[in-house]
Amino acid sequence: MPQGWVADLRLTVEEGQITDMRPDAVTQPKDHHVDVLVPALANLHSHSFQRAMAGMTETRVSGRDSFWSWRKLMYQFVDHLTPEQYEAITALVFMEMLEAGYASVREFHYVHHQPGGQPYEVLGELSHRVFAAAAETGIGLTYLPLLYSYGGAGQVTLIGV
């Protein structure tokens, strides 16, 4: 707390929100007791859909593998996902984060088009799927939509790579 560590802190929680905090409180009969209470962790960097492609790009071809070869395989994988699958993968990852003790996630989102590269009829289709997955699981979400204009510190163009 602002004054540092406190003893015998009594929290009141209503609908998942802390509504009152009283240090040096007397334990009540229905209270739950814990020895130490600290804030939950936040996952500060997530690309949730990549969880479903784990292992698919874990190969090395001498002299030919790079971020660009990985990126090509990643987009080939994404080209097979429906919005429903994207949402299901994201919800699974968010659930796994909650089970591991995370309370919130910073989701870096850069997949915005349907297979083949055409925009969805609703431009934010996949963004809405990320929001739905967060709402379904209850994880706190900081949504970070991205557009990569360059591919590296030297401003390597993305076109034709």
Secondary structure, 3 states (H helix, E strand, C coil): CCCCCCCCCEEEEECCEEEEEECCCCCCCCCCCCCCCCCCEEEEEECHHHHHHCCCCCCCCCCCCCHHHHHHHHHHHHCCCCHHHHHHHHHHHHHHHHHCCEEEEEEEECCCECCCCCECCCCCHHHHHHHHHHHHHCCEEEEEECCCCECCCCCCECCCC
